């Protein structure tokens, strides 16, 4: 990885060195269980509570409302299934949207098999959910609205505060999946109106295998895991003390550096958009241009498949070329080669969705590395297009009448 350029940070981030150092003692000499009463265990309990405070501070919450989990997938499952079960006597209707993460969609489909009804609202071409559509979809038997804060693939930040006002007026529980936003943009659970919020440590330079669920006091929810009395009898299982301590440190660091990182990464993001629009023909920007995550870029390249670009970049053939790691919207998590359901939900043709790539940045990324990665993406795209039997260049430049020499479109004659 020394020479590689890693630009898939929406999938996971490198654990911060300060986080690792903070975790180290709890992996070694301080290995006591926080459930015990003796001093060795109480030290671990104190460390957990300190981490709980840091996580709460990151999202403007009360630490008493933070419950540690194994990650956002568990938190999402707990929020959805727990509220559904707790409020089953009131109703069996849930509202979400068509462009959600699979850790939201799969629990919802599980509940549908058990008799719940789910309304999946459409999104517009930028990936936004209309708050008025949420209001119109609420019924007397609606018990939960669950929405992602920012889409993991296209980066669009949803109008969560507006949706939160709708749910408050309607008296419906509101869950927000903030796995992509926590630690990357300012968050206040109060301002957003969230009754529940899912977080994942490894998305903001913490360790894998640890997350949290914010549950505002008064929200009815049943446990997902049953066993011991950990986490106020709401989440059973021995605490992952090193992971929790690491998440707390990561939250502390993210909060301290938040504004500077938002400004810096937003500048790099906008630079990428400008570069690809200038240097690569026939592309489409996916997601809103500015109302999106500061570290997220997603665009489709006509005439090629995203997997081909991704693999070509990660296994460069040229001597001395640096590997570049990006993501693609073309491969489904099931292992099939179906286009992304999120891109299809935007109204994008399947063939264009197959050519989508995602660049997601992190702290430490600089413009020199970004420009190198972009030049490699452009070169690979040009090579793949030259072998394509279907791609015809020129939907932009040739049609505009600018230097058609070498173009293959009809405008070139």
Beta strands, then each sheet from edge to edge (+ up, - down):
strand 1: 5-6
strand 2: 66-69
strand 3: 93-97
strand 4: 117-121
strand 5: 142-148
strand 6: 173-177
strand 7: 196-200
strand 8: 211-215
strand 9: 283-285
strand 10: 296-301
strand 11: 324-325
strand 12: 327-328
strand 13: 356-360
sheet 1: 1+ 11+
sheet 2: 2+ 8- 7+ 6+ 5+ 3+ 4+
sheet 3: 9+ 10- 13+ 12-
end
